[in-house]
Amino acid sequence: MLKRTLIFMASTLALSAGLAVAADPAMAKHEQVYGSQLMTQQERVEYRARIRNAQTAEVRAQIRAEHHERMQERARQLGVAMPADPPAMGGGMGPGAGGSLRMGPGGGGGRNR
């Protein structure tokens, strides 16, 4: 009986976590929006839509710059400390992320030599 209860609880938790990710697609992609903790869900959705629908990189950069200024002002009004600079573009850690993970010649050393 205890085993059944634990399985049910684990399934319920997994399902609820899946629903949370489905409700906010950015959670699934680990997308970071500068100042998102100061925004409503609707504001995050609208911001992402504006970025997604921007036709050029320059327009996206302008949207981000305006957003950054708005979030800085909101943080000042609320007395919240925010980093001066928004997160770096590309944000993930992986190959090509600033070169810090590149091993260089001979770094692999695996079986496929």
Biopython code that builds the backbone (N, CA, C, O; Angstrom):
import numpy as np
from Bio.PDB.StructureBuilder import StructureBuilder

atoms = [
    (1, "MET", "N", (0.821, -1.195, 0.000)),
    (1, "MET", "CA", (0.000, 0.000, 0.000)),
    (1, "MET", "C", (0.861, 1.253, 0.000)),
    (1, "MET", "O", (0.566, 2.200, -0.728)),
    (2, "LEU", "N", (1.921, 1.276, 0.804)),
    (2, "LEU", "CA", (2.816, 2.424, 0.869)),
    (2, "LEU", "C", (3.492, 2.652, -0.484)),
    (2, "LEU", "O", (3.647, 3.789, -0.930)),
    (3, "LYS", "N", (3.889, 1.559, -1.123)),
    (3, "LYS", "CA", (4.544, 1.663, -2.429)),
    (3, "LYS", "C", (3.591, 2.315, -3.434)),
    (3, "LYS", "O", (4.011, 3.177, -4.205)),
    (4, "ARG", "N", (2.348, 1.926, -3.437)),
    (4, "ARG", "CA", (1.338, 2.490, -4.333)),
    (4, "ARG", "C", (1.154, 3.984, -4.076)),
    (4, "ARG", "O", (1.051, 4.776, -5.012)),
    (5, "THR", "N", (1.113, 4.355, -2.813)),
    (5, "THR", "CA", (0.945, 5.761, -2.439)),
    (5, "THR", "C", (2.134, 6.581, -2.927)),
    (5, "THR", "O", (1.959, 7.671, -3.472)),
    (6, "LEU", "N", (3.331, 6.063, -2.736)),
    (6, "LEU", "CA", (4.522, 6.777, -3.184)),
    (6, "LEU", "C", (4.549, 6.925, -4.702)),
    (6, "LEU", "O", (4.921, 7.979, -5.217)),
    (7, "ILE", "N", (4.162, 5.886, -5.410)),
    (7, "ILE", "CA", (4.114, 5.958, -6.873)),
    (7, "ILE", "C", (3.090, 6.993, -7.310)),
    (7, "ILE", "O", (3.345, 7.777, -8.224)),
    (8, "PHE", "N", (1.934, 6.997, -6.662)),
    (8, "PHE", "CA", (0.897, 7.978, -6.992)),
    (8, "PHE", "C", (1.395, 9.398, -6.750)),
    (8, "PHE", "O", (1.186, 10.286, -7.577)),
    (9, "MET", "N", (2.057, 9.607, -5.606)),
    (9, "MET", "CA", (2.558, 10.939, -5.280)),
    (9, "MET", "C", (3.630, 11.384, -6.277)),
    (9, "MET", "O", (3.636, 12.538, -6.708)),
    (10, "ALA", "N", (4.530, 10.478, -6.642)),
    (10, "ALA", "CA", (5.583, 10.810, -7.598)),
    (10, "ALA", "C", (4.979, 11.136, -8.962)),
    (10, "ALA", "O", (5.428, 12.063, -9.637)),
    (11, "SER", "N", (3.974, 10.382, -9.362)),
    (11, "SER", "CA", (3.312, 10.644, -10.638)),
    (11, "SER", "C", (2.615, 11.994, -10.630)),
    (11, "SER", "O", (2.676, 12.737, -11.609)),
    (12, "THR", "N", (1.964, 12.306, -9.541)),
    (12, "THR", "CA", (1.271, 13.589, -9.405)),
    (12, "THR", "C", (2.256, 14.747, -9.478)),
    (12, "THR", "O", (1.994, 15.748, -10.145)),
    (13, "LEU", "N", (3.389, 14.613, -8.795)),
    (13, "LEU", "CA", (4.411, 15.653, -8.833)),
    (13, "LEU", "C", (4.964, 15.831, -10.241)),
    (13, "LEU", "O", (5.123, 16.959, -10.707)),
    (14, "ALA", "N", (5.255, 14.737, -10.913)),
    (14, "ALA", "CA", (5.780, 14.810, -12.275)),
    (14, "ALA", "C", (4.776, 15.470, -13.211)),
    (14, "ALA", "O", (5.154, 16.285, -14.053)),
    (15, "LEU", "N", (3.519, 15.128, -13.071)),
    (15, "LEU", "CA", (2.477, 15.713, -13.905)),
    (15, "LEU", "C", (2.348, 17.202, -13.645)),
    (15, "LEU", "O", (2.242, 17.986, -14.588)),
    (16, "SER", "N", (2.355, 17.603, -12.380)),
    (16, "SER", "CA", (2.213, 19.028, -12.070)),
    (16, "SER", "C", (3.418, 19.816, -12.561)),
    (16, "SER", "O", (3.264, 20.956, -13.000)),
    (17, "ALA", "N", (4.608, 19.241, -12.497)),
    (17, "ALA", "CA", (5.797, 19.922, -13.019)),
    (17, "ALA", "C", (5.689, 20.068, -14.538)),
    (17, "ALA", "O", (6.059, 21.101, -15.095)),
    (18, "GLY", "N", (5.187, 19.042, -15.193)),
    (18, "GLY", "CA", (4.988, 19.110, -16.644)),
    (18, "GLY", "C", (3.973, 20.162, -17.028)),
    (18, "GLY", "O", (4.142, 20.845, -18.037)),
    (19, "LEU", "N", (2.920, 20.304, -16.240)),
    (19, "LEU", "CA", (1.914, 21.324, -16.517)),
    (19, "LEU", "C", (2.485, 22.718, -16.324)),
    (19, "LEU", "O", (2.136, 23.629, -17.075)),
    (20, "ALA", "N", (3.348, 22.911, -15.343)),
    (20, "ALA", "CA", (3.965, 24.221, -15.117)),
    (20, "ALA", "C", (4.828, 24.604, -16.304)),
    (20, "ALA", "O", (4.815, 25.758, -16.732)),
    (21, "VAL", "N", (5.580, 23.649, -16.845)),
    (21, "VAL", "CA", (6.407, 23.924, -18.014)),
    (21, "VAL", "C", (5.531, 24.219, -19.220)),
    (21, "VAL", "O", (5.856, 25.104, -20.012)),
    (22, "ALA", "N", (4.431, 23.498, -19.378)),
    (22, "ALA", "CA", (3.535, 23.738, -20.499)),
    (22, "ALA", "C", (2.876, 25.110, -20.399)),
    (22, "ALA", "O", (2.608, 25.744, -21.420)),
    (23, "ALA", "N", (2.615, 25.571, -19.187)),
    (23, "ALA", "CA", (1.978, 26.870, -19.000)),
    (23, "ALA", "C", (2.929, 28.005, -19.346)),
    (23, "ALA", "O", (2.475, 29.063, -19.781)),
    (24, "ASP", "N", (4.221, 27.823, -19.168)),
    (24, "ASP", "CA", (5.202, 28.858, -19.469)),
    (24, "ASP", "C", (6.302, 28.238, -20.320)),
    (24, "ASP", "O", (7.256, 27.680, -19.778)),
    (25, "PRO", "N", (6.186, 28.326, -21.655)),
    (25, "PRO", "CA", (7.151, 27.687, -22.542)),
    (25, "PRO", "C", (8.592, 28.120, -22.279)),
    (25, "PRO", "O", (9.516, 27.354, -22.553)),
    (26, "ALA", "N", (8.803, 29.315, -21.759)),
    (26, "ALA", "CA", (10.166, 29.774, -21.488)),
    (26, "ALA", "C", (10.837, 28.910, -20.437)),
    (26, "ALA", "O", (12.057, 28.747, -20.452)),
    (27, "MET", "N", (10.050, 28.352, -19.523)),
    (27, "MET", "CA", (10.627, 27.472, -18.517)),
    (27, "MET", "C", (11.221, 26.241, -19.192)),
    (27, "MET", "O", (12.248, 25.724, -18.755)),
    (28, "ALA", "N", (10.584, 25.784, -20.236)),
    (28, "ALA", "CA", (11.077, 24.604, -20.930)),
    (28, "ALA", "C", (12.402, 24.895, -21.618)),
    (28, "ALA", "O", (13.255, 24.012, -21.709)),
    (29, "LYS", "N", (12.589, 26.107, -22.101)),
    (29, "LYS", "CA", (13.809, 26.473, -22.808)),
    (29, "LYS", "C", (14.822, 27.136, -21.890)),
    (29, "LYS", "O", (15.915, 27.480, -22.339)),
    (30, "HIS", "N", (14.494, 27.323, -20.632)),
    (30, "HIS", "CA", (15.356, 28.008, -19.677)),
    (30, "HIS", "C", (15.707, 29.402, -20.167)),
    (30, "HIS", "O", (16.812, 29.895, -19.941)),
    (31, "GLU", "N", (14.764, 30.019, -20.831)),
    (31, "GLU", "CA", (14.965, 31.359, -21.360)),
    (31, "GLU", "C", (14.935, 32.366, -20.221)),
    (31, "GLU", "O", (14.085, 32.294, -19.334)),
    (32, "GLN", "N", (15.858, 33.291, -20.256)),
    (32, "GLN", "CA", (15.903, 34.313, -19.232)),
    (32, "GLN", "C", (15.458, 35.634, -19.829)),
    (32, "GLN", "O", (15.925, 36.033, -20.896)),
    (33, "VAL", "N", (14.566, 36.302, -19.147)),
    (33, "VAL", "CA", (14.140, 37.634, -19.520)),
    (33, "VAL", "C", (14.619, 38.552, -18.417)),
    (33, "VAL", "O", (14.296, 38.343, -17.247)),
    (34, "TYR", "N", (15.388, 39.569, -18.778)),
    (34, "TYR", "CA", (15.912, 40.500, -17.796)),
    (34, "TYR", "C", (14.757, 41.134, -17.030)),
    (34, "TYR", "O", (13.844, 41.698, -17.633)),
    (35, "GLY", "N", (14.795, 41.043, -15.714)),
    (35, "GLY", "CA", (13.763, 41.634, -14.871)),
    (35, "GLY", "C", (12.474, 40.838, -14.818)),
    (35, "GLY", "O", (11.447, 41.365, -14.390)),
    (36, "SER", "N", (12.501, 39.580, -15.244)),
    (36, "SER", "CA", (11.264, 38.791, -15.289)),
    (36, "SER", "C", (10.614, 38.671, -13.913)),
    (36, "SER", "O", (9.395, 38.535, -13.811)),
    (37, "GLN", "N", (11.426, 38.722, -12.853)),
    (37, "GLN", "CA", (10.866, 38.632, -11.503)),
    (37, "GLN", "C", (10.047, 39.870, -11.150)),
    (37, "GLN", "O", (9.289, 39.853, -10.181)),
    (38, "LEU", "N", (10.193, 40.933, -11.921)),
    (38, "LEU", "CA", (9.440, 42.168, -11.692)),
    (38, "LEU", "C", (8.256, 42.303, -12.640)),
    (38, "LEU", "O", (7.527, 43.294, -12.594)),
    (39, "MET", "N", (8.066, 41.309, -13.497)),
    (39, "MET", "CA", (7.036, 41.370, -14.533)),
    (39, "MET", "C", (5.883, 40.436, -14.214)),
    (39, "MET", "O", (6.044, 39.445, -13.502)),
    (40, "THR", "N", (4.719, 40.768, -14.750)),
    (40, "THR", "CA", (3.592, 39.846, -14.661)),
    (40, "THR", "C", (3.735, 38.788, -15.747)),
    (40, "THR", "O", (4.518, 38.949, -16.683)),
    (41, "GLN", "N", (2.991, 37.729, -15.619)),
    (41, "GLN", "CA", (2.998, 36.678, -16.645)),
    (41, "GLN", "C", (2.631, 37.278, -18.005)),
    (41, "GLN", "O", (3.261, 36.967, -19.015)),
    (42, "GLN", "N", (1.624, 38.126, -18.024)),
    (42, "GLN", "CA", (1.181, 38.749, -19.277)),
    (42, "GLN", "C", (2.289, 39.604, -19.893)),
    (42, "GLN", "O", (2.476, 39.589, -21.110)),
    (43, "GLU", "N", (3.018, 40.344, -19.069)),
    (43, "GLU", "CA", (4.120, 41.165, -19.578)),
    (43, "GLU", "C", (5.218, 40.301, -20.185)),
    (43, "GLU", "O", (5.792, 40.661, -21.212)),
    (44, "ARG", "N", (5.513, 39.168, -19.560)),
    (44, "ARG", "CA", (6.532, 38.265, -20.118)),
    (44, "ARG", "C", (6.082, 37.706, -21.452)),
    (44, "ARG", "O", (6.872, 37.627, -22.393)),
    (45, "VAL", "N", (4.815, 37.316, -21.542)),
    (45, "VAL", "CA", (4.283, 36.775, -22.800)),
    (45, "VAL", "C", (4.366, 37.832, -23.896)),
    (45, "VAL", "O", (4.788, 37.537, -25.014)),
    (46, "GLU", "N", (3.966, 39.060, -23.579)),
    (46, "GLU", "CA", (3.992, 40.134, -24.573)),
    (46, "GLU", "C", (5.419, 40.466, -25.005)),
    (46, "GLU", "O", (5.679, 40.682, -26.189)),
    (47, "TYR", "N", (6.337, 40.504, -24.047)),
    (47, "TYR", "CA", (7.734, 40.791, -24.379)),
    (47, "TYR", "C", (8.292, 39.727, -25.323)),
    (47, "TYR", "O", (8.911, 40.047, -26.338)),
    (48, "ARG", "N", (8.065, 38.452, -24.975)),
    (48, "ARG", "CA", (8.570, 37.366, -25.823)),
    (48, "ARG", "C", (7.965, 37.427, -27.223)),
    (48, "ARG", "O", (8.646, 37.160, -28.213)),
    (49, "ALA", "N", (6.687, 37.777, -27.300)),
    (49, "ALA", "CA", (6.039, 37.893, -28.613)),
    (49, "ALA", "C", (6.677, 39.017, -29.426)),
    (49, "ALA", "O", (6.909, 38.863, -30.625)),
    (50, "ARG", "N", (6.960, 40.145, -28.778)),
    (50, "ARG", "CA", (7.602, 41.255, -29.491)),
    (50, "ARG", "C", (8.971, 40.834, -30.013)),
    (50, "ARG", "O", (9.312, 41.122, -31.160)),
    (51, "ILE", "N", (9.753, 40.159, -29.186)),
    (51, "ILE", "CA", (11.081, 39.697, -29.606)),
    (51, "ILE", "C", (10.954, 38.696, -30.751)),
    (51, "ILE", "O", (11.672, 38.787, -31.747)),
    (52, "ARG", "N", (10.043, 37.751, -30.604)),
    (52, "ARG", "CA", (9.856, 36.711, -31.618)),
    (52, "ARG", "C", (9.405, 37.299, -32.949)),
    (52, "ARG", "O", (9.802, 36.808, -34.006)),
    (53, "ASN", "N", (8.582, 38.343, -32.912)),
    (53, "ASN", "CA", (8.029, 38.919, -34.133)),
    (53, "ASN", "C", (8.900, 40.008, -34.747)),
    (53, "ASN", "O", (8.590, 40.497, -35.833)),
    (54, "ALA", "N", (9.977, 40.397, -34.082)),
    (54, "ALA", "CA", (10.868, 41.417, -34.630)),
    (54, "ALA", "C", (11.498, 40.893, -35.914)),
    (54, "ALA", "O", (11.912, 39.736, -35.994)),
    (55, "GLN", "N", (11.563, 41.755, -36.905)),
    (55, "GLN", "CA", (12.036, 41.332, -38.223)),
    (55, "GLN", "C", (13.559, 41.267, -38.348)),
    (55, "GLN", "O", (14.077, 40.488, -39.148)),
    (56, "THR", "N", (14.281, 42.074, -37.569)),
    (56, "THR", "CA", (15.733, 42.111, -37.686)),
    (56, "THR", "C", (16.384, 42.055, -36.311)),
    (56, "THR", "O", (15.741, 42.266, -35.283)),
    (57, "ALA", "N", (17.673, 41.767, -36.326)),
    (57, "ALA", "CA", (18.449, 41.752, -35.083)),
    (57, "ALA", "C", (18.504, 43.149, -34.470)),
    (57, "ALA", "O", (18.520, 43.299, -33.248)),
    (58, "GLU", "N", (18.532, 44.163, -35.321)),
    (58, "GLU", "CA", (18.578, 45.537, -34.815)),
    (58, "GLU", "C", (17.297, 45.887, -34.063)),
    (58, "GLU", "O", (17.348, 46.533, -33.017)),
    (59, "VAL", "N", (16.157, 45.465, -34.589)),
    (59, "VAL", "CA", (14.873, 45.727, -33.925)),
    (59, "VAL", "C", (14.822, 44.979, -32.597)),
    (59, "VAL", "O", (14.362, 45.527, -31.595)),
    (60, "ARG", "N", (15.291, 43.725, -32.581)),
    (60, "ARG", "CA", (15.327, 42.966, -31.324)),
    (60, "ARG", "C", (16.229, 43.651, -30.297)),
    (60, "ARG", "O", (15.890, 43.716, -29.115)),
    (61, "ALA", "N", (17.379, 44.160, -30.749)),
    (61, "ALA", "CA", (18.292, 44.858, -29.838)),
    (61, "ALA", "C", (17.626, 46.109, -29.271)),
    (61, "ALA", "O", (17.804, 46.426, -28.095)),
    (62, "GLN", "N", (16.866, 46.817, -30.092)),
    (62, "GLN", "CA", (16.171, 48.016, -29.620)),
    (62, "GLN", "C", (15.093, 47.650, -28.593)),
    (62, "GLN", "O", (14.947, 48.327, -27.575)),
    (63, "ILE", "N", (14.347, 46.587, -28.861)),
    (63, "ILE", "CA", (13.315, 46.134, -27.922)),
    (63, "ILE", "C", (13.958, 45.765, -26.592)),
    (63, "ILE", "O", (13.449, 46.128, -25.532)),
    (64, "ARG", "N", (15.080, 45.042, -26.646)),
    (64, "ARG", "CA", (15.778, 44.645, -25.422)),
    (64, "ARG", "C", (16.292, 45.856, -24.650)),
    (64, "ARG", "O", (16.188, 45.906, -23.425)),
    (65, "ALA", "N", (16.849, 46.836, -25.375)),
    (65, "ALA", "CA", (17.371, 48.035, -24.710)),
    (65, "ALA", "C", (16.252, 48.803, -24.011)),
    (65, "ALA", "O", (16.420, 49.243, -22.873)),
    (66, "GLU", "N", (15.113, 48.968, -24.682)),
    (66, "GLU", "CA", (13.975, 49.659, -24.076)),
    (66, "GLU", "C", (13.463, 48.889, -22.857)),
    (66, "GLU", "O", (13.137, 49.480, -21.827)),
    (67, "HIS", "N", (13.398, 47.571, -22.992)),
    (67, "HIS", "CA", (12.941, 46.720, -21.892)),
    (67, "HIS", "C", (13.890, 46.850, -20.697)),
    (67, "HIS", "O", (13.449, 46.948, -19.552)),
    (68, "HIS", "N", (15.191, 46.851, -20.976)),
    (68, "HIS", "CA", (16.191, 46.970, -19.921)),
    (68, "HIS", "C", (15.994, 48.277, -19.153)),
    (68, "HIS", "O", (16.032, 48.289, -17.923)),
    (69, "GLU", "N", (15.784, 49.367, -19.874)),
    (69, "GLU", "CA", (15.561, 50.658, -19.215)),
    (69, "GLU", "C", (14.298, 50.627, -18.346)),
    (69, "GLU", "O", (14.295, 51.130, -17.222)),
    (70, "ARG", "N", (13.226, 50.032, -18.882)),
    (70, "ARG", "CA", (11.970, 49.936, -18.108)),
    (70, "ARG", "C", (12.161, 49.120, -16.839)),
    (70, "ARG", "O", (11.662, 49.495, -15.777)),
    (71, "MET", "N", (12.877, 48.013, -16.941)),
    (71, "MET", "CA", (13.073, 47.157, -15.770)),
    (71, "MET", "C", (13.992, 47.837, -14.748)),
    (71, "MET", "O", (13.790, 47.682, -13.543)),
    (72, "GLN", "N", (14.985, 48.577, -15.208)),
    (72, "GLN", "CA", (15.844, 49.327, -14.288)),
    (72, "GLN", "C", (15.020, 50.353, -13.519)),
    (72, "GLN", "O", (15.178, 50.502, -12.308)),
    (73, "GLU", "N", (14.140, 51.059, -14.227)),
    (73, "GLU", "CA", (13.291, 52.058, -13.576)),
    (73, "GLU", "C", (12.328, 51.395, -12.588)),
    (73, "GLU", "O", (12.131, 51.894, -11.480)),
    (74, "ARG", "N", (11.739, 50.286, -12.987)),
    (74, "ARG", "CA", (10.812, 49.576, -12.101)),
    (74, "ARG", "C", (11.542, 49.098, -10.846)),
    (74, "ARG", "O", (11.014, 49.196, -9.738)),
    (75, "ALA", "N", (12.756, 48.581, -11.028)),
    (75, "ALA", "CA", (13.540, 48.113, -9.882)),
    (75, "ALA", "C", (13.844, 49.275, -8.938)),
    (75, "ALA", "O", (13.769, 49.113, -7.720)),
    (76, "ARG", "N", (14.188, 50.445, -9.484)),
    (76, "ARG", "CA", (14.446, 51.619, -8.641)),
    (76, "ARG", "C", (13.203, 51.995, -7.848)),
    (76, "ARG", "O", (13.281, 52.285, -6.654)),
    (77, "GLN", "N", (12.055, 51.989, -8.524)),
    (77, "GLN", "CA", (10.804, 52.352, -7.860)),
    (77, "GLN", "C", (10.455, 51.382, -6.734)),
    (77, "GLN", "O", (9.911, 51.781, -5.704)),
    (78, "LEU", "N", (10.770, 50.114, -6.938)),
    (78, "LEU", "CA", (10.445, 49.094, -5.946)),
    (78, "LEU", "C", (11.550, 48.905, -4.904)),
    (78, "LEU", "O", (11.375, 48.180, -3.924)),
    (79, "GLY", "N", (12.691, 49.567, -5.130)),
    (79, "GLY", "CA", (13.809, 49.415, -4.206)),
    (79, "GLY", "C", (14.477, 48.062, -4.310)),
    (79, "GLY", "O", (14.985, 47.538, -3.318)),
    (80, "VAL", "N", (14.481, 47.496, -5.500)),
    (80, "VAL", "CA", (15.060, 46.173, -5.737)),
    (80, "VAL", "C", (16.400, 46.345, -6.444)),
    (80, "VAL", "O", (16.519, 47.158, -7.360)),
    (81, "ALA", "N", (17.397, 45.592, -6.027)),
    (81, "ALA", "CA", (18.705, 45.627, -6.680)),
    (81, "ALA", "C", (18.676, 44.737, -7.914)),
    (81, "ALA", "O", (18.282, 43.572, -7.847)),
    (82, "MET", "N", (19.093, 45.296, -9.030)),
    (82, "MET", "CA", (19.170, 44.538, -10.287)),
    (82, "MET", "C", (20.571, 44.704, -10.850)),
    (82, "MET", "O", (21.190, 45.749, -10.651)),
    (83, "PRO", "N", (21.087, 43.698, -11.551)),
    (83, "PRO", "CA", (22.385, 43.872, -12.200)),
    (83, "PRO", "C", (22.279, 44.981, -13.245)),
    (83, "PRO", "O", (21.251, 45.124, -13.906)),
    (84, "ALA", "N", (23.329, 45.748, -13.384)),
    (84, "ALA", "CA", (23.309, 46.866, -14.332)),
    (84, "ALA", "C", (23.186, 46.379, -15.765)),
    (84, "ALA", "O", (22.539, 47.025, -16.589)),
    (85, "ASP", "N", (23.800, 45.247, -16.065)),
    (85, "ASP", "CA", (23.783, 44.733, -17.426)),
    (85, "ASP", "C", (22.835, 43.559, -17.544)),
    (85, "ASP", "O", (22.759, 42.723, -16.644)),
    (86, "PRO", "N", (22.109, 43.493, -18.656)),
    (86, "PRO", "CA", (21.251, 42.319, -18.878)),
    (86, "PRO", "C", (22.113, 41.089, -19.105)),
    (86, "PRO", "O", (23.307, 41.219, -19.376)),
    (87, "PRO", "N", (21.526, 39.880, -18.998)),
    (87, "PRO", "CA", (22.294, 38.655, -19.246)),
    (87, "PRO", "C", (22.877, 38.670, -20.651)),
    (87, "PRO", "O", (22.271, 39.207, -21.579)),
    (88, "ALA", "N", (24.042, 38.083, -20.799)),
    (88, "ALA", "CA", (24.685, 38.016, -22.111)),
    (88, "ALA", "C", (23.838, 37.207, -23.073)),
    (88, "ALA", "O", (23.166, 36.257, -22.672)),
    (89, "MET", "N", (23.868, 37.576, -24.315)),
    (89, "MET", "CA", (23.119, 36.848, -25.336)),
    (89, "MET", "C", (23.691, 35.448, -25.475)),
    (89, "MET", "O", (24.887, 35.240, -25.273)),
    (90, "GLY", "N", (22.864, 34.513, -25.808)),
    (90, "GLY", "CA", (23.305, 33.145, -25.988)),
    (90, "GLY", "C", (23.258, 32.352, -24.704)),
    (90, "GLY", "O", (23.124, 31.128, -24.738)),
    (91, "GLY", "N", (23.363, 33.011, -23.595)),
    (91, "GLY", "CA", (23.210, 32.544, -22.251)),
    (91, "GLY", "C", (23.563, 31.146, -21.851)),
    (91, "GLY", "O", (23.809, 30.942, -20.662)),
    (92, "GLY", "N", (23.614, 30.163, -22.707)),
    (92, "GLY", "CA", (23.839, 28.806, -22.245)),
    (92, "GLY", "C", (25.306, 28.454, -22.160)),
    (92, "GLY", "O", (26.151, 29.109, -22.770)),
    (93, "MET", "N", (25.599, 27.430, -21.408)),
    (93, "MET", "CA", (26.958, 26.922, -21.334)),
    (93, "MET", "C", (27.044, 25.761, -22.294)),
    (93, "MET", "O", (26.338, 24.764, -22.139)),
    (94, "GLY", "N", (27.882, 25.881, -23.258)),
    (94, "GLY", "CA", (28.018, 24.808, -24.217)),
    (94, "GLY", "C", (29.132, 25.136, -25.173)),
    (94, "GLY", "O", (29.795, 26.163, -25.025)),
    (95, "PRO", "N", (29.351, 24.283, -26.151)),
    (95, "PRO", "CA", (30.409, 24.549, -27.119)),
    (95, "PRO", "C", (30.216, 25.931, -27.731)),
    (95, "PRO", "O", (29.119, 26.291, -28.158)),
    (96, "GLY", "N", (31.291, 26.689, -27.763)),
    (96, "GLY", "CA", (31.221, 28.019, -28.339)),
    (96, "GLY", "C", (30.782, 29.075, -27.348)),
    (96, "GLY", "O", (30.571, 30.222, -27.743)),
    (97, "ALA", "N", (30.636, 28.742, -26.089)),
    (97, "ALA", "CA", (30.183, 29.707, -25.088)),
    (97, "ALA", "C", (31.380, 30.459, -24.521)),
    (97, "ALA", "O", (31.752, 30.294, -23.360)),
    (98, "GLY", "N", (31.968, 31.284, -25.370)),
    (98, "GLY", "CA", (33.073, 32.097, -24.898)),
    (98, "GLY", "C", (34.400, 31.354, -24.855)),
    (98, "GLY", "O", (35.384, 31.901, -24.359)),
    (99, "GLY", "N", (34.456, 30.143, -25.351)),
    (99, "GLY", "CA", (35.702, 29.410, -25.427)),
    (99, "GLY", "C", (36.106, 28.720, -24.137)),
    (99, "GLY", "O", (37.092, 27.983, -24.127)),
    (100, "SER", "N", (35.387, 28.932, -23.057)),
    (100, "SER", "CA", (35.815, 28.371, -21.785)),
    (100, "SER", "C", (35.691, 26.853, -21.733)),
    (100, "SER", "O", (36.339, 26.217, -20.902)),
    (101, "LEU", "N", (34.887, 26.267, -22.587)),
    (101, "LEU", "CA", (34.700, 24.819, -22.539)),
    (101, "LEU", "C", (35.474, 24.092, -23.630)),
    (101, "LEU", "O", (35.421, 22.864, -23.708)),
    (102, "ARG", "N", (36.175, 24.811, -24.455)),
    (102, "ARG", "CA", (36.930, 24.169, -25.525)),
    (102, "ARG", "C", (38.189, 23.542, -24.951)),
    (102, "ARG", "O", (38.875, 24.133, -24.117)),
    (103, "MET", "N", (38.472, 22.346, -25.410)),
    (103, "MET", "CA", (39.598, 21.628, -24.846)),
    (103, "MET", "C", (40.873, 21.831, -25.652)),
    (103, "MET", "O", (41.966, 21.720, -25.098)),
    (104, "GLY", "N", (40.766, 22.117, -26.913)),
    (104, "GLY", "CA", (41.954, 22.276, -27.742)),
    (104, "GLY", "C", (42.476, 20.933, -28.202)),
    (104, "GLY", "O", (41.863, 19.893, -27.958)),
    (105, "PRO", "N", (43.621, 20.967, -28.873)),
    (105, "PRO", "CA", (44.203, 19.725, -29.417)),
    (105, "PRO", "C", (44.497, 18.714, -28.307)),
    (105, "PRO", "O", (45.055, 19.053, -27.264)),
    (106, "GLY", "N", (44.116, 17.496, -28.558)),
    (106, "GLY", "CA", (44.413, 16.416, -27.633)),
    (106, "GLY", "C", (43.520, 16.355, -26.424)),
    (106, "GLY", "O", (43.745, 15.530, -25.539)),
    (107, "GLY", "N", (42.511, 17.204, -26.357)),
    (107, "GLY", "CA", (41.665, 17.229, -25.173)),
    (107, "GLY", "C", (40.703, 16.068, -25.074)),
    (107, "GLY", "O", (40.230, 15.747, -23.984)),
    (108, "GLY", "N", (40.406, 15.433, -26.194)),
    (108, "GLY", "CA", (39.419, 14.358, -26.192)),
    (108, "GLY", "C", (39.930, 13.103, -25.535)),
    (108, "GLY", "O", (39.319, 12.598, -24.593)),
    (109, "GLY", "N", (41.035, 12.598, -26.018)),
    (109, "GLY", "CA", (41.689, 11.465, -25.417)),
    (109, "GLY", "C", (40.846, 10.220, -25.271)),
    (109, "GLY", "O", (41.156, 9.355, -24.452)),
    (110, "GLY", "N", (39.776, 10.113, -26.057)),
    (110, "GLY", "CA", (38.880, 8.968, -25.926)),
    (110, "GLY", "C", (39.291, 7.814, -26.808)),
    (110, "GLY", "O", (40.432, 7.743, -27.263)),
    (111, "ARG", "N", (38.363, 6.911, -27.048)),
    (111, "ARG", "CA", (38.638, 5.693, -27.813)),
    (111, "ARG", "C", (38.767, 5.940, -29.316)),
    (111, "ARG", "O", (39.323, 5.101, -30.025)),
    (112, "ASN", "N", (38.279, 7.042, -29.805)),
    (112, "ASN", "CA", (38.240, 7.280, -31.259)),
    (112, "ASN", "C", (39.511, 7.926, -31.778)),
    (112, "ASN", "O", (39.455, 8.699, -32.734)),
    (113, "ARG", "N", (40.612, 7.644, -31.200)),
    (113, "ARG", "CA", (41.885, 8.215, -31.675)),
    (113, "ARG", "C", (42.332, 7.547, -32.912)),
    (113, "ARG", "O", (43.380, 7.894, -33.456)),
]
sb = StructureBuilder()
sb.init_structure("model")
sb.init_model(0)
sb.init_chain("A")
sb.init_seg("    ")
for serial, (resi, resn, name, xyz) in enumerate(atoms, 1):
    if name == "N":
        sb.init_residue(resn, " ", resi, " ")
    sb.init_atom(name, np.array(xyz, "f"), 0.0, 1.0, " ", f" {name:<3s}", serial, name[0])
structure = sb.get_structure()
